[in-house]
Amino acid sequence: MATTSAPVYPANTPIPFDLFVSKKHRALPRGVLGFADSSGNIVFKVNRQDSKSSFSHAKAILLDSAGNPLISLYPHNDGSWQGFKGDDGDKNLIFKVQRVLTKFTRTELEVFLVSENQGQGELTCDFKVIGCHFQRSCTIYKDQSYAQTSEDLC
């Protein structure tokens, strides 16, 4: 008697899902950007906070659906953004994003992930995001190879 079993998939295989960006979702207050799943449930929110001090920059905070801060984003004068864990400010740098190309029909970003083993001066580009505002789509590249294409995410 032959037995069959269900296929085994690696535990670290990502599960793809779509997020839809909205400024006018019924569950969002004015001025808050939301990311909803395919059922319309808000999964993430982005709050912008203007600086009350002339010495610090405005920031954006990525929140989970319960309102817990996940990542704080700070703009810099050179056009880059830095992402920090939670609402820590300058304590736990996770990534840096640099806009390398801005054209009327195309934007290109380089993303630098920070690991515990590398100094801040040793950052190398981990992946690129190339997008088109008019098509509402972007493509993510890692090491010159295609990684993912998504519509309505960028």
N, C-alpha and C positions, 0 to 999 in steps of 0.2 A: 504494500500500500504506500503510495507516494504522498508525501506531505508537502504542502506549499506554505510558504510564509510570506508575510508582507515585506515589501522591499525595505531595506535599511538605508536611511539617509544619515549623513554626518550631522552631528549635533550642532555644529557651528554654521550650518547652511542658513543664510539670511532668508527671511520670509518677506517677499516684496509686498508693499502696500502703497496705496495712493493717498496723498494728502491734498486737500483743496484749500487754497488761500482765500481768505475773505476779510474785508473790512466792515462788511454790513451784515454779519451773522446776527440773528435775533438774540443770541446769548452773550454778545459782546457789547461792552460799553463803547461809547464814541471814542475814536482815536486808538483803539486796541486792534492789532492785527491778529487774526486767528487762523489756525490750521485745523481743518475738520477731516474726519475719516469719511468713508463712502456712505455711512449712515447719517452723516450730518452732525456727529458728536464732536465737540471741540476737544482736540488732543493736546495742542500747544497754544500758547498765547505769547505775543510779544508786546511788552509795555515799553514805551519810550519815556525816559526821565530826563528833563532838562536840568542842567547844573545850576545850583544856587550860588556856587562859588565861581569867580572868574578864573580860578587856577585849575579847575578840573573840567573835563569834557562831559557833554551829555552822554548818556548811555542807553542801551536797550537791554532789557532782561527777558530771556526766554523762560517761560513758566510752564509747568505741567498743567494738566486739567484741574488740579486741586489748588493751583496758585502758588506752588512751591518753586522757588528760583532754581533753574538748572544751569544756565549760563548767562554771564553778564558780558555784554559786548561794548567795547570802548573804541571810538574812532580816534585816529591820530592825524596829525597835520600832513603827513606824507600820503594820505589817502588810504592807508591800511586800517584794518580793524583787528583788535585782539579779543579773544574769548577766554574768559576766566570761569573756573568752576563755581557754581552757585552765585552768591552775591558778595564774593570775597574782595572784589576790586583787584588789586595788584598782587595777590598772594599765590594763586594756583593757575598759571597760564596753561591753557589747553591747546590753543591754535592761534595762528595769525593768517589773515586773508589779505592779499594784495591785488588790487585791480591793475592788470598789466595792459589791457587794451579796452578802449571805449570808443566804439564807432556808433553811428546812428542805428545800425541794424545788428550790432554784435557787441557783446561784453565778454571779456575773458578774465577769470580770476585764478590766482594761484593760491593753494591752501597748504600751509605748513603746520604739521602736527608736532607738538612738543612732547618728547618722551622724557622720562626721569634721567636717562643716561646721556642726554646731549645738552650742551650749554646753549644759551639763547643765541650766541653768535654762530652756531653751527647748523642752523635750520636749513633744510633742503626741501624743495617743493615735493609734497607727497601726492597731490593730484591737482588737476585743473578742472574748472567748470567753465564751459563755453555755452553761452545762452543767447537767445534772441527774444527781445521784449515783445515784438509783434506776433510771434508764433507761440508765445507763452510756453516755451520749452527750453530745456537745457540738456547738455550731454556732459557726463563726468568721465574724465580720462585719468588713468593711472599708468605711468611708465609708457606713454605713447600708445597704449591700447585702449580700446573702447571699454567702458565699465558699465554705464547705464544711461538710458535715455528716458526722460520723464516729461510728460506734458502737464501743463498747468501747475508746475511746482516752482518754477523760477519767476 
